[in-house]
């Protein structure tokens, strides 16, 4: 299906099964991104995103068994209860799985849009602490052998993103960095965002049963 295009999807480690990955691989998907956020249990409980390391490991290994060419982890700094010590432990676990790409995002505190964030407001690091978390995370990623592709994004040296950066062919869209010069990005599924170069369009956030 459209061999000159790239197909990727975002999976949740807790419910992305081998069969799920296998079906998508048959449809032409060969890249997957897992939203990890953080491996510390206290942090996970605060943000209501509990996912054991073993589930992440299983989902990562299944993707590789099926021939996925790229596995990405989304990690976040500035989360409630997050400290340099807990962040180092998270990155130690990440180093065990060595994903091809890592997006290391800043936590966005928007309680007006997400009221649940008010519940852990008092446990967030201050600006100086948050900056220190980023610097430590970046230092650990570089020590693991990752290269900084650009803002918030890192990849292993043999990743196409790094090759594109070195050759001056790296591109960026609202999802991050890409090797594709195409201005068209089509998002499928609830809340997904598409980009046609002239503007963005977001699908409905909730599925409506017929």
ChimeraX attribute file (.defattr): number of C-alpha atoms within 10 A of each C-alpha:
attribute: neighborCount
match mode: 1-to-1
recipient: residues
	/A:1	9
	/A:2	7
	/A:3	7
	/A:4	6
	/A:5	10
	/A:6	14
	/A:7	17
	/A:8	17
	/A:9	14
	/A:10	15
	/A:11	17
	/A:12	16
	/A:13	21
	/A:14	16
	/A:15	12
	/A:16	19
	/A:17	17
	/A:18	16
	/A:19	10
	/A:20	12
	/A:21	25
	/A:22	17
	/A:23	12
	/A:24	15
	/A:25	18
	/A:26	11
	/A:27	11
	/A:28	16
	/A:29	20
	/A:30	21
	/A:31	21
	/A:32	21
	/A:33	21
	/A:34	22
	/A:35	18
	/A:36	23
	/A:37	23
	/A:38	27
	/A:39	23
	/A:40	19
	/A:41	16
	/A:42	15
	/A:43	21
	/A:44	20
	/A:45	13
	/A:46	17
	/A:47	18
	/A:48	10
	/A:49	15
	/A:50	18
	/A:51	21
	/A:52	15
	/A:53	20
	/A:54	11
	/A:55	16
	/A:56	23
	/A:57	15
	/A:58	16
	/A:59	23
	/A:60	25
	/A:61	15
	/A:62	18
	/A:63	23
	/A:64	15
	/A:65	11
	/A:66	14
	/A:67	14
	/A:68	20
	/A:69	13
	/A:70	18
	/A:71	23
	/A:72	21
	/A:73	23
	/A:74	18
	/A:75	23
	/A:76	22
	/A:77	25
	/A:78	24
	/A:79	25
	/A:80	21
	/A:81	19
	/A:82	22
	/A:83	20
	/A:84	17
	/A:85	10
	/A:86	18
	/A:87	24
	/A:88	15
	/A:89	15
	/A:90	19
	/A:91	19
	/A:92	16
	/A:93	15
	/A:94	22
	/A:95	14
	/A:96	9
	/A:97	16
	/A:98	20
	/A:99	18
	/A:100	18
	/A:101	22
	/A:102	25
	/A:103	22
	/A:104	20
	/A:105	16
	/A:106	16
	/A:107	15
	/A:108	11
	/A:109	14
	/A:110	11
	/A:111	12
	/A:112	9
	/A:113	8
	/A:114	9
	/A:115	9
	/A:116	14
	/A:117	16
	/A:118	12
	/A:119	12
	/A:120	14
	/A:121	13
	/A:122	10
	/A:123	14
	/A:124	17
	/A:125	19
	/A:126	11
	/A:127	10
	/A:128	8
	/A:129	16
	/A:130	19
	/A:131	15
	/A:132	17
	/A:133	25
	/A:134	20
	/A:135	14
	/A:136	15
	/A:137	21
	/A:138	19
	/A:139	12
	/A:140	17
	/A:141	22
	/A:142	14
	/A:143	10
	/A:144	15
	/A:145	14
	/A:146	24
	/A:147	21
	/A:148	19
	/A:149	22
	/A:150	16
	/A:151	11
	/A:152	18
	/A:153	19
	/A:154	25
	/A:155	24
	/A:156	22
	/A:157	16
	/A:158	11
	/A:159	16
	/A:160	16
	/A:161	26
	/A:162	22
	/A:163	16
	/A:164	17
	/A:165	17
	/A:166	11
	/A:167	9
	/A:168	9
	/A:169	14
	/A:170	19
	/A:171	16
	/A:172	14
	/A:173	15
	/A:174	10
	/A:175	10
	/A:176	12
	/A:177	20
	/A:178	17
	/A:179	16
	/A:180	16
	/A:181	11
	/A:182	13
	/A:183	13
	/A:184	13
	/A:185	16
	/A:186	13
	/A:187	16
	/A:188	12
	/A:189	12
	/A:190	13
	/A:191	14
	/A:192	13
	/A:193	17
	/A:194	18
	/A:195	17
	/A:196	12
	/A:197	11
	/A:198	7
	/A:199	7
	/A:200	12
	/A:201	13
	/A:202	14
	/A:203	14
	/A:204	12
	/A:205	10
	/A:206	9
	/A:207	10
	/A:208	7
	/A:209	4
	/A:210	3
